[in-house]
Amino acid sequence: SQQGEEDPQALSIQEGENATMNCSYKTSINNLQWYRQNSGRGLVHLILIRSNEREKHSGRLRVTLDTSKKSSSLLITASRAADTASYFCATGYSGAGSYQLTFGKGTKLSVIP
Amino acid sequence: DGGITQSPKYLFRKEGQNVTLSCEQNLNHDAMYWYRQDPGQGLRLIYYSQIVNDFQKGDIAEGYSVSREKKESFPLTVTSAQKNPTAFYLCASKISVSSYEQYFGPGTRLTVT
């Protein structure tokens, strides 16, 4: 399985602080995506980083990818209470004519006002 | 509104009964997916469909069945053969089999007693 593993499982920070979540995976990938899930809701796509990219930014999000270490990190800067959610990495691979995702178990982020 | 709808949000069934979860999308997406999420866990793929009248088993297909008679609809039936059916079920879609980002519905929480 290519399932990613997020670390830490849970993270609690004060509003305004930065939050860093890590993801490790086992086999080669085409790209890696990060998704967010508010409690009891569906997932929302945040950002995708390709295997030939090392860093990508989107607003307050910064994602890094180290394919030699098979790891990625998601940094949320200047966190807000509304950032409270679970964050999942999803490793993507192409095979047999289709592209599939494998999700990790997620990091539960709590941002305290 | 464009998007993916899942109904109902909460579903209760007695053990031994089959139950069908609805998933409809008006995004004109080719590919559709069903995932299962257990507490504190990531998403596990049950079934996916790349085109109408075609579907493939995912990692945990036993005890489930699907159909794809229309592009916009991908219902999931949880049969009595599924040993632990109580879970949160998420439907997703994407533009084509080779595209990357998945769009998720709000989910259905199924409780079987």
Interface residues (C-beta under 8 A of the other chain):
Chain A: S1 Q3 Q9 N31 Q33 G40 R41 G42 L43 V44 H45 L48 F88 G92 S94 G97 S98 Y99 Q100 L101 T102 F103 G104 K105 G106
Chain B: I4 A31 Y35 G40 Q41 G42 L43 R44 L45 Y48 Q50 D59 F88 L90 A92 V97 S98 S99 Y100 E101 Q102 Y103 F104 G105 P106 G107 R109
